Amino acid sequence: MVVLGQVTEKFRDAVKVMAERQHIPVDQFNHKERKDEVANQIRQQRGLVTFMRAVAQTHPVTGHEWAKRQLEKKGIAYQALDNGFLSCAEPNRLQEICDSLGPEQIERLFRKWLKCIPLP
């Protein structure tokens, strides 16, 4: 068990270093805190929440966030809502972008993050 504990500690430390380097907020849960309620509050404020033991890290990686990034890359103006769009200068192009989100794009995003995060 000592070896497994050492691996866990090294992994936890590596994730903390990576989060600091990438400016990713890390929130510690308090003892007996309802983690799902806290995670939902964080998700509403900042986007997707991923967990590592008692640590919640947030990354805005939802479908509409992905679409916003694509619009920004193409220089297309839009007004965002918390979970969608209020308006877009090119609504047909926005629909094409949304329709293009599929397994390949999700896999690419997953592989990108996999390269960034430390693995035990």
DAVEN-V425039 format. One record per residue. RES is the residue in one letter. SS is DSSP state (h for helix, s for strand, l for the rest). Layout:
res	ss
RES	SS
RES	SS
This chain:
res	ss
M	l
V	h
V	h
L	h
G	h
Q	h
V	h
T	h
E	h
K	h
F	h
R	h
D	h
A	h
V	h
K	h
V	h
M	h
A	h
E	h
R	h
Q	h
H	l
I	l
P	l
V	s
D	s
Q	s
F	l
N	l
H	l
K	l
E	l
R	l
K	h
D	h
E	h
V	h
A	h
N	h
Q	h
I	h
R	h
Q	h
Q	h
R	h
G	l
L	s
V	s
T	s
F	s
M	s
R	l
A	l
V	s
A	s
Q	s
T	s
H	s
P	l
V	l
T	l
G	h
H	h
E	h
W	h
A	h
K	h
R	h
Q	h
L	h
E	h
K	h
K	h
G	l
I	l
A	l
Y	s
Q	s
A	s
L	s
D	l
N	l
G	s
F	s
L	s
S	s
C	s
A	l
E	l
P	h
N	h
R	h
L	h
Q	h
E	h
I	h
C	h
D	h
S	h
L	l
G	l
P	h
E	h
Q	h
I	h
E	h
R	h
L	h
F	h
R	h
K	h
W	h
L	h
K	h
C	h
I	l
P	l
L	l
P	l
